Amino acid sequence: MGLQAMVHDPQGRDVVLAVRRLSKSFVVKKGAAPQVALDEVTLDALAGQVTGLVGADGAGKTTLIRTAAGLLVPTSGSVTVLGLDSTRDALEIQRQVGYMPQKFGLYQDLSVAENMTLYADLQGVPMDQRPRRFERLLQMTDLQAFTRRRAGALSGGMKQKLGLACALIKSPRMLLLDEPTVGVDPVSRRELWKIVYELVEEEGIGVLLSTAYLDEAERCHQVILLHEGRKLDEGPPQKFKDQIRGRVALVTPPAEVKARQIQNQLAGQSGILDATIRSARVRVVTAQGAVQRVKEILPSAFHSHVQETEPTFEDAFMALIPHRESQLQFLQRSETQTHNNHQEVMVRTHGLQKFFGEFEAVKKITFEVRRGEIFGLLGPNGAGKSTTFRMLCGLLSASGGEISVAGHDLRRSGARARARLGYMAQQFSLYGQLSVEENLSFYGRAYGLTGAKLKQRLAWADEEFGLTQWRQIQAGQLPGGYKQRLAMAAALLHEPDILFLDEPTSGVDPLARREFWLRINGFAEQGVTVVVTTHFMEESEYCDRMLIMSQGASLAMGTPDEIRHLAYSSDNPDPTIEDAFVALALGVLPAGRNEE
């Protein structure tokens, strides 16, 4: 089929994607009403621009992208891609469009080069064009040195870059990306964005992407805000920010008060739409005048410096997405016993090592975590933090050094140590075919809970995590935020002393991430020790201390203030943790700084 006539917008610009009153429903259960995923959505994406899709879980972002890729048939309305109808011309669209789903189908046992060759075969790329195309993609993704490495042996960031290279194997005229940077460290995220913008600027392709990172949405030319299948608003990021000017404030705590305490005072109060920790200060979004409302709420003991600040796209998102104030309220209902001995060491490693054959994945790591502390393990993909984390949980044996959890030597008394900890995996690992109630009952019994005690803890989980209305729903059918709630509830049923969280908010929308951290703060205040890995650098602000790793070794350890200070310079007097992370990972700390 030849090229079709391109659609144009009122300014005469090429429209690579035209969505008109698109609706899509799914039949989830026989006899039940269809579930509406998209409801009369209309939008355009232009050539030479990056258009971002953002929204909470269940907004319809993935459904829209899959429909644009010709993989789903609209219930009503139309989708036109490069002048082609998404229903009638689905195969032709798939030949002309690069599509990268959330879980790109790499072949784990094939090498980087073999994966690229396979996708070139599938896309019908002529043999004489391949050497130049492969060279260009390998250079863009910085994978030249890894062509013989199996895809399954690549780090998370390298897998994403290989997936993007395979999606670009046939010089697409449009690129569809469904959350391409989920689970990817900040350095790799920047590299992926660099690749995308090179394509947009040099080849003029149009890009439609969905993202859970709102700082990424701020870099888009145009943003579409979806909620429960409907379009709430659209426009350039600056338009969203201008709408809430005067409604964002920064609160600097006095010396004796933690930012977490101020956040807890503000979160969920009337007129407070958002309260998050940023660079040891609390960032607040309000329904009306920010400074006045914050001063009205904070008690005299927390009298602080409150100033209006420039809005970000994330501030605008939290102001526009409908949510109940109670969703972001500090949670204190846990029955977990409060412990006062916050000097008790709950996790200790000394000279911790892990070898895989001759490869040293973890190189003599030493640290301690005390009761009630939130401790972060951070590092680029492939840094060794996941291996360290799995050793701490008893899921992987150590090759050398010492490791103790809750006072038990993990190498000698592993069963006793594991009885004192809760574990929440990065990927949803509960039983998708079982209901919420069946999953909780199973895990409760696995932890040794029976009779009245089990019944009491199940009731606690339902109330604490808002699971009552979902009790009979299969776990696999839950929205992402509720899957996360269920996984945490299962990990906490037996009231553990230590909670291990592996990338707990990966792929979860910003609203669900905030709810999650308010819960974690509450448990930490009651004496639960938390060890967490995350790729969201702003989340590391909630940690009391953190360890940043690279290539299996410790790069830096300290409080958020101490880590940020590593990136301080006259050019950057107010650095973020992400600034410090990137500088450490790339070995480009400001002159005179070191990791000590």
Phi, psi and omega in degrees: 000135180282176179293142179265167177294126181286139175283147178235150177273176183302336178271004178084010181276149181292126176261110181278337178221121178239113180252125184233113176046047183283127173234143177215127178237153179234141173270108184275323183217135181302130179090343180271160178294143179301147178269122182276118179264325177225139186228095176052056180270133176233130179197164175234148168235133189257153173295145179074016179224155172257119178253125183257139173253123178230157179165165178289172177306136179082013182287335181108011184298309182295320179299318180295316182293320180293327176291319178297329179280000179079018182264343178232146179261128180300146171288321173203167183085188184216156174228125178244124182240119180054035181082003182253144178282129187294338179269310184286326187244035186303316182294320179293322177299315181295336176282333186258348185247139171270128184231126179236102179287174181302320178245089184292140187278066173286150176264108192298330183270356175264152179286172176304311181297321181292322176297316181295321178295317179300314181291329174295321176297313182296327182270357178069035179286124181303145184301323184287343179270344189293313183305314181293319181294314180299316181299317180297314182292319179295324178291316180298320184267357179059040180251014184303322185278000188237021186297333181267355182281139177297143179301323180294342181263002179279155173290167181302316180295321180291324176298317180296320179292323176294319177301319178294319178300318180293326178289338183260010191298336182239049174034068184292154175272345175213149182235127177249119185236118180258100181048062186290343186248014178296132178075016182249139183290163185301324180296312180294325177300316180297322180294320178296318179296322178300317179298313183299314183289331173300316180295319181295315185283323185271326185248353176070020180286159173263142181234129170243122180224149170255148182210146174265354180261111186284342172291332174290320178299327180294340179271353181285155175288322183221141180235134175251122180259115179253150174209120179051043174087355180248152175275119179276319184194166175205159179150178175292153182308323182299326179300316180296318182293321181297331183294337185242021178300136182089357183246016180233131181228154172249131179248119178263117184290151170293165190304324187271002184242136176279148176301326180300324180292320178293319177302316181297327179290325186271323187302129176085356179285155181302130178086355178261113183269339180197144175212111182229160179265128178221118177052049175069008176240165179255124179263126189235133174247130185238165178288327177223199186323114190291309187299313181297316183294320179297317180294329178292326187275317188293133177291164184300328181295340182252020179306124190222174174276117181244126180221147175291147181221164181292132181290154170249171177297324179299320176301314181297320179302312182293332178283330186268327182289123180297128173203154178280142177302327181294339179296333184247031180266141178301128187262126183229023186272356186300140176275357180303131184296137178280132178251139181262341183277083183276004175265352181294127179280122183258332177226131179219131171233148176217117179061034185293130181229152171215125176250140166244099189066235178267355182275125179268103184278328178230127192245087171051060180275135180228127173194166176230149175231130184261165183300136178077006181268144171258115186243125182258138171252116185234157177166159176298161173306133180086010183282342183104001183290323179293323177296316177300314182300316181293328175292321179297325181278354183080013179273348182215134181281145178279147177273335181193166180087185182246146179209125178226145180229127180053038177081002181250134175292115186293338182274344181244327184232053186300319183297317179295319180296314183295334179292341183262001184236156172244148186226130177238114185283159179296311177271141179303118189240012176278180185272106186297332182276347178269153178287170176303312181297318181293320177298314182295319179297318180298311182290326176300315179291324178298329178274003176092012179273137179217168171053225185297323181295318178297316180299319180296316182288328176294319177296320177299316181297317179301316183286312185299320187251010176062043186259358187305313183288347182256005192303324184264002180276139176299138183302324181293344181265000183286149169298158185306317181296326180280332171299318179296317179299315181297316180298320179290320178301317179297322181289337185255359185305319185269016177052061182289158175279333185229137180240121178257124185236115183257107181047055190292339183249014179298124178078009181258144185290163185301324180295314179296325178297321179294315176304316182301311185289331174295323176295315181299317177303317180297316180294321179296320179298333181268007172102002176283131177274135184236127172243124190225142168251144180204150172256357175273105185296329179294334179290334180294345175297337180279348180283144173285320175215163179211156175242126176255125183247156171205133179052040175083354184247162177280126175265319182197151176215138179166188177285165176305320178299316182294321179292315178302321184298337179297333182262006182293138174203170178296331178282336181225076185285348180229066186288156174262171175295326177297321176303313181293319179301310182295317180297319178294314184296326181266355180069036183234048176298150177304153182306134178090351180268153172213179187272002184284000000 
